[in-house]
Amino acid sequence: MRDIITRFEKVDSLPKLQEFESSLLFSGKYDSLSAVISVYPGVGGDDAVDWARMLLAMYVKYAGGRGWKVSEIDDGTIEISAKGGPASGGKADHVYGFLKKETGVHRLVRISPYDSKGLRHTSFALVETLPILPPLEVEKFKIPESDLKWEFYRSSGPGGQNVNKVETAVRVIHIPTGLVAAAQVERSQAQNRVRALALLTAKLVRLMEEREARELSELRTKVKPEWGNQIRSYVLHPYKMVKDHRTGIETADAEGVLEGDLEAFIEAELRL
């Protein structure tokens, strides 16, 4: 605390104040890195799958609004980085710092377009945000090969059709924890293998940092995308509202939020 006070006393202009505030908000080890966002559908059938798609589109639009670059890594997974920055693992205007607290269960309430009776449905999706670790960080971590299970398959395009005749897409499973990472954006299996391993390493690093004092059996416990675990609710019927259950921030402009207007929510998350 004394160190913070001393640093604050040296702030004598608005630009310096903004720089000082940024240093406090983005003090995490990986905050300056690019990020990967994966969205997994939960309870809700076709509605949940559609909800996961809507969430991913929301983050694409949010990233576009900030001038960030977006690329697809796998079905339901995108990479976000600062334009002009390294494509993977480099400084990225605190992309991960801004997005890291989006991790969690997101709940949608709406009239289902898949229900012939026009009934209201509740759907859930799990958002996972990870930093893109630099190659040296991945090398330093070194996961034993005996702990990994590799799977190879054909990459797919829109609608799920195969777009490659060879198995260039890669999925890797960390056997001790059951964590999974996949990549299919690159043209070669070797390149996708590197990407998938980097994603898996990021998942393991985060797991260790969050629960380093717990036993491995506890590390395997995962948050399920279902009622009671949600961090944010998006209600489109019978009224319109988006509410973050951690910060209390809410708005009636649900459509605006789904179009990428997340600034109020993310700013409040950063100050938790």
C-alpha positions as CSV (number, residue, x, y, z in Angstrom):
1,M,0.0,0.0,0.0
2,R,2.8,2.4,0.9
3,D,4.3,1.8,-2.6
4,I,1.0,2.6,-4.2
5,I,0.7,5.9,-2.2
6,T,4.2,6.9,-3.1
7,R,3.6,6.2,-6.8
8,F,0.3,8.2,-6.6
9,E,2.0,11.2,-5.1
10,K,4.2,11.4,-8.2
11,V,1.2,11.6,-10.5
12,D,0.9,15.3,-11.5
13,S,-0.9,15.3,-14.8
14,L,-3.9,13.6,-16.5
15,P,-1.8,11.5,-18.9
16,K,0.3,10.3,-16.0
17,L,-2.8,9.6,-13.9
18,Q,-4.3,7.5,-16.7
19,E,-1.0,5.7,-17.1
20,F,-0.9,5.1,-13.3
21,E,-4.5,3.8,-13.3
22,S,-3.7,1.5,-16.2
23,S,-0.7,0.0,-14.4
24,L,-3.1,-0.9,-11.5
25,L,-5.9,-2.3,-13.6
26,F,-3.5,-4.3,-15.8
27,S,-1.0,-5.7,-13.3
28,G,-1.5,-9.3,-14.2
29,K,1.4,-11.3,-15.6
30,Y,-0.3,-11.9,-18.9
31,D,-2.5,-8.9,-19.2
32,S,-0.6,-7.4,-22.1
33,L,-0.9,-10.4,-24.3
34,S,-3.3,-11.4,-27.0
35,A,-6.3,-13.5,-26.1
36,V,-8.3,-16.6,-27.1
37,I,-12.0,-16.8,-26.4
38,S,-13.9,-20.1,-26.6
39,V,-17.6,-20.4,-26.2
40,Y,-19.2,-23.8,-25.3
41,P,-23.0,-24.3,-25.4
42,G,-24.6,-25.7,-22.3
43,V,-28.1,-26.7,-21.3
44,G,-30.7,-25.7,-23.9
45,G,-30.3,-27.8,-27.1
46,D,-30.4,-25.9,-30.3
47,D,-31.1,-22.7,-28.4
48,A,-27.8,-23.1,-26.4
49,V,-25.8,-23.8,-29.6
50,D,-27.3,-20.6,-31.2
51,W,-26.6,-18.7,-27.9
52,A,-23.0,-19.7,-28.1
53,R,-22.8,-18.4,-31.6
54,M,-24.4,-15.1,-30.6
55,L,-21.9,-14.6,-27.8
56,L,-18.9,-15.3,-30.1
57,A,-20.3,-12.8,-32.6
58,M,-20.7,-10.3,-29.7
59,Y,-17.0,-10.6,-28.8
60,V,-16.0,-10.3,-32.5
61,K,-18.0,-7.0,-32.7
62,Y,-16.5,-5.7,-29.4
63,A,-13.0,-6.5,-30.7
64,G,-13.8,-4.7,-34.0
65,G,-15.0,-1.7,-32.1
66,R,-11.6,-1.4,-30.3
67,G,-9.7,-1.9,-33.6
68,W,-8.4,-5.3,-32.7
69,K,-7.7,-8.1,-35.1
70,V,-9.9,-11.3,-34.9
71,S,-9.1,-14.7,-36.4
72,E,-10.8,-18.1,-36.0
73,I,-8.7,-20.9,-34.5
74,D,-11.4,-23.6,-34.2
75,D,-15.2,-24.0,-34.2
76,G,-16.3,-21.7,-31.3
77,T,-12.9,-20.3,-30.7
78,I,-11.3,-17.0,-31.8
79,E,-8.0,-15.3,-31.3
80,I,-8.0,-11.5,-30.6
81,S,-4.9,-9.4,-30.9
82,A,-4.0,-5.7,-31.5
83,K,-3.7,-4.7,-35.1
84,G,-0.1,-4.4,-36.2
85,G,1.1,-6.6,-33.2
86,P,2.4,-10.1,-33.4
87,A,-0.1,-12.6,-34.6
88,S,0.4,-14.8,-31.6
89,G,1.9,-14.2,-28.2
90,G,3.1,-10.7,-28.4
91,K,2.1,-7.4,-26.8
92,A,-1.5,-6.7,-27.6
93,D,-2.7,-3.5,-26.0
94,H,-3.9,-5.5,-22.9
95,V,-6.3,-7.5,-25.0
96,Y,-6.3,-10.4,-22.4
97,G,-6.4,-7.8,-19.6
98,F,-9.6,-6.5,-20.9
99,L,-11.2,-9.8,-21.6
100,K,-10.0,-12.2,-18.9
101,K,-12.9,-11.6,-16.6
102,E,-15.5,-12.5,-19.2
103,T,-14.7,-16.2,-18.3
104,G,-17.8,-17.8,-16.8
105,V,-21.4,-18.9,-17.6
106,H,-23.6,-16.5,-19.6
107,R,-27.4,-17.0,-19.5
108,L,-30.0,-16.0,-22.1
109,V,-33.8,-15.8,-21.7
110,R,-35.8,-15.3,-24.9
111,I,-38.7,-16.6,-27.0
112,S,-37.1,-19.5,-28.8
113,P,-36.9,-19.4,-32.6
114,Y,-36.7,-23.2,-32.4
115,D,-40.0,-23.7,-30.5
116,S,-43.0,-24.1,-32.7
117,K,-45.2,-22.9,-29.8
118,G,-43.3,-19.7,-29.4
119,L,-42.4,-20.5,-25.7
120,R,-39.8,-18.8,-23.6
121,H,-36.5,-20.7,-23.2
122,T,-33.4,-20.3,-21.0
123,S,-30.1,-21.2,-22.5
124,F,-26.5,-21.2,-21.1
125,A,-23.1,-21.0,-22.6
126,L,-19.6,-21.1,-21.0
127,V,-17.1,-18.5,-22.0
128,E,-13.4,-19.3,-21.5
129,T,-10.7,-16.6,-22.0
130,L,-7.0,-17.4,-22.2
131,P,-3.8,-15.5,-22.9
132,I,-1.8,-16.5,-25.9
133,L,1.5,-17.4,-24.3
134,P,4.8,-16.5,-26.0
135,P,6.8,-19.5,-27.4
136,L,9.4,-19.2,-24.7
137,E,6.7,-19.4,-22.0
138,V,5.3,-22.6,-23.6
139,E,8.8,-24.1,-23.8
140,K,9.5,-23.2,-20.2
141,F,6.4,-25.0,-19.0
142,K,7.2,-28.3,-20.8
143,I,4.2,-30.7,-20.4
144,P,5.4,-34.4,-20.4
145,E,4.6,-36.1,-23.6
146,S,3.2,-39.0,-21.7
147,D,0.5,-36.7,-20.3
148,L,-0.7,-35.8,-23.7
149,K,-3.1,-37.5,-26.1
150,W,-3.1,-36.2,-29.7
151,E,-6.0,-36.5,-32.1
152,F,-6.0,-35.4,-35.8
153,Y,-9.0,-34.7,-38.1
154,R,-10.0,-32.8,-41.1
155,S,-10.5,-29.1,-40.7
156,S,-14.1,-27.9,-41.3
157,G,-15.7,-24.8,-42.8
158,P,-19.0,-23.1,-42.5
159,G,-21.8,-25.6,-41.9
160,G,-19.4,-28.2,-40.7
161,Q,-18.3,-29.5,-44.1
162,N,-14.8,-30.7,-44.5
163,V,-12.6,-28.3,-46.4
164,N,-9.4,-30.3,-46.3
165,K,-8.7,-33.8,-47.6
166,V,-5.9,-34.3,-45.1
167,E,-6.1,-34.4,-41.3
168,T,-4.5,-31.0,-40.6
169,A,-6.7,-30.1,-37.6
170,V,-5.4,-31.0,-34.2
171,R,-6.9,-31.7,-30.8
172,V,-4.7,-32.4,-27.7
173,I,-6.0,-33.7,-24.4
174,H,-4.1,-33.3,-21.1
175,I,-4.7,-36.8,-19.6
176,P,-4.2,-35.9,-15.8
177,T,-6.8,-33.1,-15.9
178,G,-8.9,-33.8,-18.9
179,L,-8.3,-30.3,-20.3
180,V,-8.7,-30.1,-24.1
181,A,-7.4,-27.7,-26.7
182,A,-7.8,-27.7,-30.5
183,A,-6.7,-25.7,-33.6
184,Q,-7.5,-25.9,-37.3
185,V,-6.8,-22.5,-38.6
186,E,-3.3,-23.2,-40.0
187,R,-2.7,-25.1,-43.2
188,S,-0.3,-27.7,-41.8
189,Q,-0.8,-30.2,-39.0
190,A,2.6,-29.2,-37.5
191,Q,1.5,-25.5,-37.2
192,N,-1.9,-26.5,-35.7
193,R,-0.1,-28.8,-33.3
194,V,2.0,-25.8,-32.0
195,R,-1.1,-23.7,-31.6
196,A,-3.1,-26.4,-29.8
197,L,-0.2,-27.0,-27.4
198,A,0.1,-23.3,-26.6
199,L,-3.6,-23.1,-25.8
200,L,-3.4,-26.2,-23.6
201,T,-0.4,-24.7,-21.8
202,A,-2.3,-21.5,-21.1
203,K,-5.2,-23.5,-19.7
204,L,-2.9,-25.4,-17.3
205,V,-1.0,-22.2,-16.3
206,R,-4.3,-20.5,-15.4
207,L,-5.5,-23.6,-13.6
208,M,-2.3,-23.7,-11.5
209,E,-2.4,-20.0,-10.7
210,E,-6.1,-20.1,-9.6
211,R,-6.0,-23.2,-7.5
212,E,-2.4,-23.9,-6.8
213,A,-3.1,-24.9,-3.2
214,R,-5.6,-27.6,-4.1
215,E,-5.2,-31.2,-4.9
216,L,-5.3,-32.5,-8.4
217,S,-8.7,-34.1,-7.9
218,E,-10.1,-30.7,-7.1
219,L,-8.4,-29.1,-10.1
220,R,-10.5,-31.4,-12.3
221,T,-13.7,-29.8,-11.0
222,K,-15.1,-27.6,-13.8
223,V,-17.8,-24.9,-13.7
224,K,-20.9,-26.3,-15.6
225,P,-22.8,-24.0,-18.0
226,E,-26.1,-24.2,-16.1
227,W,-28.5,-22.3,-13.7
228,G,-26.8,-20.9,-10.6
229,N,-23.3,-20.5,-12.0
230,Q,-24.0,-17.5,-14.4
231,I,-21.9,-14.4,-14.2
232,R,-24.2,-12.4,-16.5
233,S,-27.8,-12.7,-17.7
234,Y,-29.2,-11.5,-21.0
235,V,-33.0,-11.2,-21.0
236,L,-34.8,-10.5,-24.3
237,H,-38.3,-11.5,-23.1
238,P,-40.6,-10.6,-21.3
239,Y,-38.5,-7.4,-20.9
240,K,-35.1,-6.4,-22.1
241,M,-32.1,-6.3,-19.7
242,V,-28.5,-7.4,-19.4
243,K,-27.2,-7.7,-15.8
244,D,-23.8,-8.6,-14.5
245,H,-24.3,-10.6,-11.3
246,R,-20.8,-9.8,-10.0
247,T,-20.7,-6.0,-10.4
248,G,-24.4,-5.2,-10.4
249,I,-24.0,-3.3,-13.7
250,E,-27.2,-3.5,-15.9
251,T,-28.7,-2.0,-19.0
252,A,-32.0,-2.2,-20.9
253,D,-30.1,-2.0,-24.2
254,A,-29.8,-5.7,-24.7
255,E,-29.5,-5.4,-28.4
256,G,-26.6,-2.9,-28.0
257,V,-24.7,-5.3,-25.8
258,L,-25.1,-8.2,-28.2
259,E,-23.8,-5.8,-30.9
260,G,-20.6,-5.5,-28.9
261,D,-21.2,-2.6,-26.6
262,L,-19.5,-4.2,-23.5
263,E,-17.5,-1.2,-22.3
264,A,-19.5,-0.5,-19.1
265,F,-19.5,-4.2,-18.1
266,I,-15.8,-4.7,-18.8
267,E,-14.8,-1.5,-17.1
268,A,-16.7,-2.5,-14.0
269,E,-15.0,-6.0,-14.1
270,L,-11.6,-4.4,-14.2
271,R,-12.4,-2.6,-10.9
272,L,-13.6,-5.6,-9.0
